[in-house]
Amino acid sequence: VPMEKTTVLITGCSSGIGLGLAARLAADTAGRFKVFATMRDLAKAEQLLEHFGGCCPDMLELLQLDVTDSHSLAAAARRLQGQQLDVLVCNAGVGLMGPLETCSDQAMKTIFDVNLFGAIRTIRAFLPDMKRRRAGRIIVSSSIGGLQGLPFNAVYCASKFAVEGLCESLAIDLRPFNIHLTLVECGPVNSSFTANLQRPDPEGNELQ
């Protein structure tokens, strides 16, 4: 009898932790996982496909998913209809580094839109099905910056502190439904996260 695969959907798979996790699970030698690797821009999927040596629909399926776009999330949720989602990994995130005066309102709103509201939208898209089945696991990429402030990262840390409050509350609400929520509080990880950081103009005298 073929073993039931664990179905995992991961956001933010074009680089970093999402890429590493998707590649690792999809390449599982025992074939225990079916991974839906999602990213905002599917053109950035080459790195994942290289890791995995091409796409094998049994193990790995790529999906476009932008956590700031509710239509995109609804489309991804429809794609999974009829398949139970066992594990949801909310990993999409973005950084913003610099003194507070150099952070524009728009940049700050983007950080919260991705890191906090993106996680909320993603959970809301897939939670009803988990609740109906009374089973599931949600893993959220938080940060050491969700536990303590880091210099020049005030807005990023604020967004991650908010994620911590969200998830600590939600973990209690979801317990009766047998849904487990885990926060992963990473320190610095050797990935392209720092290269993708939104930064203020380095020539600006505020930064000096």
HUQUI-V347291 format. One line per field, one symbol per residue. burial: I if it has 24 or more other ideal C-beta (glycine too) atoms within 12 Angstrom, else O. Layout:
burial->???
This chain:
burial->OOOOIIIIIIIIIIIIIIIIIIIIIIIOOOOOIIIIIIIIOOOIIOOIIOIIOOIOOOIIIIIIIIIIOOOIIOOIIOOIOOOIIIIIIIIIIIIIIIOOOIIOOOIIOIIIIIIIIIIIIIIIIIIOIIOOOOOIIIIIIIIOIIOOOOOOIIIIIIIIIIIIOIIOOIOOOIOOOOIIIOIIOIOOOOIOIOOOIIIIOOOOOOOO
